[in-house]
Amino acid sequence: MALTRIELDQAGCDMADCQHDHSILYLHAGCHLKGGVEVIYTKATGALTISCAKCHKFVAEIAVATMPDATRASH
């Protein structure tokens, strides 16, 4: 299931007594923390798929929100 803004807004880190700013969420691959990620957008599903750039292990899938018609017309 693709993550939505609801799940992403609730996400934080797993560190006990964490003092990090959680107003921004960084997604990393758990397998290679400094290996980077690759992001693929699939137009047919409207989803971003994020995977490890080193071993291609799945990290997350995120549902991209649709743009309201009024906003779309101004672009």
C-alpha positions in Angstrom: 0.0 0.0 0.0 1.3 3.4 -0.9 1.9 5.9 1.9 -0.1 9.1 1.9 0.5 12.5 3.6 -1.4 11.2 6.6 1.3 8.4 7.3 4.2 10.7 6.3 3.1 13.5 8.6 2.9 11.0 11.5 6.3 9.5 10.8 9.4 10.3 12.9 12.5 8.4 13.8 13.0 5.3 16.0 15.6 6.9 18.3 14.7 7.0 22.0 14.6 10.6 23.4 15.3 12.0 19.9 15.8 15.7 19.7 15.8 16.0 15.9 13.5 18.3 14.0 10.7 16.0 12.6 9.1 18.8 10.5 11.1 17.4 7.6 11.2 13.7 6.9 14.3 12.1 5.2 13.8 8.7 3.7 16.9 6.5 3.7 17.4 2.8 2.8 17.9 0.8 6.0 20.4 -1.5 4.2 22.8 1.2 3.0 22.3 4.4 5.0 24.7 6.4 2.9 24.1 4.6 -0.4 21.5 7.0 -1.6 18.1 6.2 -3.0 16.6 6.0 -6.5 13.1 7.3 -7.0 10.8 6.2 -9.8 7.4 7.9 -10.6 4.9 5.6 -12.4 2.4 7.7 -14.3 -0.1 4.8 -14.5 -0.4 4.5 -10.7 0.5 8.0 -9.6 3.0 6.6 -7.2 6.7 7.3 -6.3 8.7 4.1 -5.6 11.8 4.6 -3.5 14.5 2.0 -3.4 18.2 1.7 -2.3 20.5 3.0 -5.0 23.1 0.4 -4.1 21.1 -2.9 -3.8 17.7 -1.8 -5.1 15.9 -3.0 -2.0 12.4 -1.4 -1.6 12.2 1.5 0.8 8.7 3.0 0.3 6.0 3.7 -2.1 4.3 7.1 -1.9 0.9 8.1 -3.4 1.2 11.5 -5.2 -1.8 13.7 -4.6 -3.8 15.0 -7.5 -3.8 18.8 -8.1 -7.2 20.6 -7.9 -8.5 21.7 -11.3 -8.3 25.4 -10.4 -4.6 25.1 -9.5 -3.8 22.9 -12.6 -5.2 25.5 -14.9 -2.7 28.2 -13.7 0.3 26.0 -14.5 
